[in-house]
């Protein structure tokens, strides 16, 4: 199944959409699930005043980037209930439909196929609401971005040496499917693709992989200040324990990078 095609094939009927609309209410930035205040008033307070009213307005990371980080967490963790709200917010914040499609495709590899497939249903619904068609989504086959051959050959050699005899299939697809195909798709900028990957790793508690991908993100233009704000955003959406586990790795990466680069 092509994920980009699935986005347009999972749109519920009008009756279902009308039923879903009956269960939402308006909050700043779009719609959010109703009933929160009646069941958990404190959570509604923190959602409205702290999360949407404060965290989302912090200047260190753009609303667009905060949306990308948040979508990543929800997709990576299979949390589809609030996904339509944050998809609408992302589109309103400047994330392009094609970028949403590429985020979902990317996360199929980094958070699991089923989580990505689940996200296509919410995306299909929101795209239908806004009249977003296939002409605004990236094709399955695209012209790749240029490959950094020296860096990629070094990475591939290291992985082959360390794990080639352990899981040759994983090594093969890491090179052929990920780094020489998925990572070269032009529908999501390298910086943003790395930001998605780092966010997914933090949300999944995969600290061992963060060093490589955070360095890659910063090599592609992510600043130290933005990286720190990603952690702040992730604390609310992926939980404080996952963020505190990741902070030590972020600190190490910041310390090891040349000051002129990490302080951009």
N, C-alpha and C positions, 0 to 999 in steps of 0.2 A: 504493500500500500504506500502510495506517495503521500507524505504528510501534507504537502501544500494542496494537493487535490482534495484530501479529506476535509480540509477547512470549509470547502463549499458543499460537501456532501453530507454534513452532519447537522443541518439546520432544521430545528423542530418546526412543526406546523404552526399555523397562526394561532390555533386554539391553545396550544401549549404555551406559546409566548405570552398570550393574554393571561393565562393562569399564573405564569411566573411573575408578570408585572403586578399582580394583585398582592404579592408578598414582599414588595420593596417599598421604601419610602425615600424621600429626597434628603440628602445630606450634602454638605459642601463637597463639590468635586464630582457629583453624580449620584448614583443610587447605591444604597447599602441594605443588607438584609434587615427587615423590620422585626419587631418583637424583642430586640436586644434590651431596650430600656425597661420593658415590662418584666423581663426575666432576670436581668442582671444590670441594674442601674449603674453600678460602679464601672462596669466594662463600657457601657455607652458613654459615660463621662470621659474615661480615658481615651476612647476611640475618637470622640468628637473634639475634645479640648487638647489632649496631649498629642495623639498620633497625627490626626489630620490637621489639627490647629497649630501644632508647634513643630513636630519632627519633620513633616513634609515641607515646611517653610524654611528650614535651615539653609543658609546660603552656600554651604560647602559642596553641594551636589545638586545639579539641576533637577527640576521636576521630571524631565524626560529620563534621566539616568536613574532616579529613584523608582520610577515606574518599571524600568527594565529590571532592576534588582528585585523589586517586589514580585513582578510576574515570574521571574526565575524561581523564587522560593516557592510560590504557590504551585507552579507546574512541577518542579522537582520533587515536591512532597505530596503530590496528588491531591492538593487541597482545592477542589474545583468549585466549592460553594461560593466563595467570594471572587472567583476569577472573572466573571462578567463585569463586576464593579471596577476592578483594577484594569481590565482590558479597555473599558471605556475611558478611564482616567488616563491610561497610557496614550491612547489615540488623541485625546484632548491635550496632552502634554507634548505632542510632537513626535511620538513614536509612529513610524509609518506602518501600514498594514503588512508590507513586505518584510519589515523587520520583525514584526510579531511572528510571521510565518517562519522566518529563519531561526528565531529564538526557540520556537517549539521543535523545529527540526534538529537544532543543535542539542537540545536537552534530551532528545531520544537517545543519543549516545552517552550523555553524561549523567542522566538521571533515570534512564530506563525507558524502553519503548512504550510500555503501558501508560506511564505517566504522561508522555507526550501525546499519545493517542487520545487519552481522556481530555486533554486540553483542547484538542481540535473541535470538540463539541461546543465548548463555550466560545471559542474563537469564531466558529461558523455562525453561531447565533448573533454575536455582536456585529460581525461583518455583514450579515443579512440586514440587520437593523439599519446599518449605515450605507447600504447600497454598494458595498465593496465587492468587486468582482474579480475574476481570475486575471484580468488585465492589470490589476494592481499588485499581484503576487508574483514572486520569483518562480521561474520555470524549474522543472525537475533537473534538467541539464542546462548548465550555464557555462560561460567562458570564465575560467578561473583567474584569480588574482595571480600576479607573479610569485613564483616560489623562491624563497631564500635558500638556494641549494646548499651552500656550505653549512648553515645552521641546521637544516633539515637532515643532511647526511650525517652530521655529528650526532644529532638526537637519535636517528635510526640506528646508527652503529652502536651507541651506548645501550639502547633497549635490546638490540639483538644479542649483544655480548652478555647482558645480565639475565635475560629471560627467554632467549631464543629456544633453549632446550626445555624450558619449563612449560611454555604454552605457545607453540609456534603460530597457532591460529590467531591468538590475541596480538602477537607481534606483527603479523601480516596485516591484519585489519587496522591496527593502530597507525601503520604507515600508509596503507593504500586507501582506506576509507576515511580516516580522520585527518591526518596531517597533509595528505596530498589530494584531498577532495573536499571534505566538509569545511576545513579551516580556510580553504581558498575560495569559497563561495563569496561573491561580492555583495550579496544582499544585506550583510551585516558587517560593519567596519571591524577591522581586526581588534581595535581597542574595545569595542562593545562586545565582540565575541568572547574576548578574554574576561571582560567584566561579568558576563553571564556565567562563564565557567567557574570563576573564583566564587561567585555568589552561590552557585550550586554546591561547590565543595564545602563551603562554610555551612550552608544549610544542612548538608548531609553529614557533618562531622568528619569530613575527610581531610584532616589537617596535613597528612603526609604529602598530598598532591598540590598544596597551596603554593609552596615556594616557587616551583617551576612556572605555574600559571600566573601568579602575581607579578613575577619578574617580566613575563611575557606581556602582561597588561601594561606595565609601566614602560616597557620598551616601545609599546604602541601608542603611548601618550597619556595614559592614566597618571594623575599626579598623586603624590603622597597624601595631600589633603583630601582629594576625592576618595582615595582608598580608605582613609580613616572614616569618612562619612558613610561609605558603603557598610562598614562595620556597625555604625550607629543605626542605620536603616535595618540591617539584618538582625540586630538585637531584638527589635520589636517583632519581626516577622519569622525569624528562625529560632529565637530564644537566646537568652543571656548565656547559658552554658556553652552552646555552640560557638558563640562569638568570643567568649573568654578563652576557649580552647584555641581559636584561630589567632587571637591577638599576639600571642608569643611568636607565631610564624611571621605575621605582618611586621612586628618590631624587628625581627632578625633581618628580613628583607630590606626594610628601610635603612638599617644600620650598615648593610653590606653594599648598598648602591652608592655611586658617586654623588656627593652633595648637589652638584649642579643639575643632576638628573632627577633625583628624588625630591628636590625642593622646587620644581617647576610650578 
